[in-house]
Amino acid sequence: MCVLRLNVSKQLESLNGVVADSVDVDLERGRVTFRSDAELEKTQMGDLLLQSGFLLQAVTRSEAVASHNPQRSDRVMLLSVTMMSDRIRDGDFDSVLEVLGDIAAERSGRVTVVGPVDLETAILKPVLAGHSTVIKVNYKQASRPEQTVAVSVSVNQHSSQ
């Protein structure tokens, strides 16, 4: 189920204007929410979801509240870990990645990864494994080939206390 959630998230994040950190896929309720800076066509979203194996039944649009400041975040960094990418390939950090996933799931957190694209599955598989709760994931490709991978967990300010 985590792989489906990740696939739908990645598909939606690929749409022009969709704010990647805003995508929230709740497969249990059959609901997807996200924020977009551009007008999206219903057919475009429907086609994209169909590629992931889902059927779009309805679209509800909400206008952003005028007082919302997109620069302000209600999330705080709980912890961040930097690992050597070659050790991730070898599976040396699987247990660390599992614990980061556990922390994110327990606190309704978001996992952010900055690393090479070829390591995405090796990193996210242990993070997402075995969780029945939703873990929001944002995988950012490193701007240049990196020898390190940064994985962080952030939570709502209310959850961290």
N, C-alpha and C positions, 0 to 999 in steps of 0.2 A: 504494500500500500504506500510506503514511503517513496518508492521509485515512481509510482503514478503521480503522487503529489508533486515531486520534484520535476517530472516531465511537464506537467501542466504549468507549473510556475515558470519554468524556463521558456516554454512556448509563449506565455503571456508577456514575459519580460522582453521578448524579442520584438514585440510590437512597438512601432514608433510612438513615443510619447508616454509609454507606461513607465512609472517610477518603480524601479526594480525592488526597492526595500518595502514597497507597499503591497506587494502581491501576497494574498493570504488564501490558501486553498484548504477548504474544509470538506474532505471527501465524505465524511460521515453524514453531514447535513446536505451534501450536494451543492455547496455554495462556494463561489469564488468572488473575492473582493480585491480591488486594486484602485490605485489613483493614476490618472493619466493627465498629462499636460496638453494632450491633443484630442480632438474628436475622433472616436473610433466607430467604424461601421459594424452593425450587428452581424452582417454576413462575414466580415473579416474575423470577428471573434468566434463565430460559430464554426467556420472552416478550421480555424486553429485548434479549437477544442475537439473537433471531429478527428483531426490528425492524432490526437492523444487518446482517442477512444471514447469520447464523451459527446453527448448531445446537448446543445444549448437550448434551454426551454424558455427562459425569460431574461430580460435585461432590465435592471432598475438603475436609474441614474440619480446620483445625489450631487448637489452642488457643494463645493467646499465652502466652509464658513469663512467669511471675509477676514475675520480676525486671526485666522490660522497663519502662523509664521512657519514656512517650510524649512527655514534654517534652524529652528528650535526643535530639539528632539526630546521626547519624553523617555528616551532610553538612556541607560548608563552602562558603561563597560563594566562587566563583572570581573572578567579575567581575559587574558590574552596569552597565547603560547606561540612561540616561534620554533619550528622544527626544521631539520635538514631534509631536503626533498628526497635525497637518495635513501635515507632511512625510512621514509614513508613508503617508498617503492618496495623495500624489503619487509614491510609490515611491522617494523620495530615500534611504531607509535600507535598501533591499533588500540591498545588498552587505554592510552591517553585520549584518543579520539572518542572512544566509547564513553569515557567519563565526561568529556565535554558535552556530548549528546545527552547524557543523563542529567547534567546540570541544566542545560537548556530546556529539556522536557519538564523537569521538576518546577522550574520557575517561569514557564511560558516564555522562554527566551528566544533570541535570534542568534544563529551561528553565522558569522561572517568569515569567509576564507579568502585569502589573497594568495594565489599560487598558480602554477602552470596548468593549462587545460588538461594535459595528459594525466594529471594526478587527481582530477575531480572525482572519479569513481572510487579510487583507492582511499581518498579522504572521507567522502560522504558516506560510503557504505558502513564503516564502523560507527560514524556519528549517528546515523539514522536507524541502525539495526535494533530491532526489538522494541521500538517505542510505539505505543498505541496513541499517545498524545501528539498533537501537531508541533513540529519543530520548524520554525521559519529559517530558511537558509538563503544566504546571499553569497554566491561564489563569484568572485571577481578575478578575472585573468590578470596575472602580474604584467606590468607594462613592459617588462623585458624578462628574458629567461632568468629565473632566480634559482639559487641554490637553497633558499629557505622558503618555508611556507608559514604564513601567519594565520592562526585560527583564533577567533575571539568569540566570546559569548557576552551578549548584552541583554539586559532585562529592563522592564518598565521600572521607573524610579520607585513606584509603590512596592514592587516585588523584592527589591534589594535590601530592604530593611529588616 
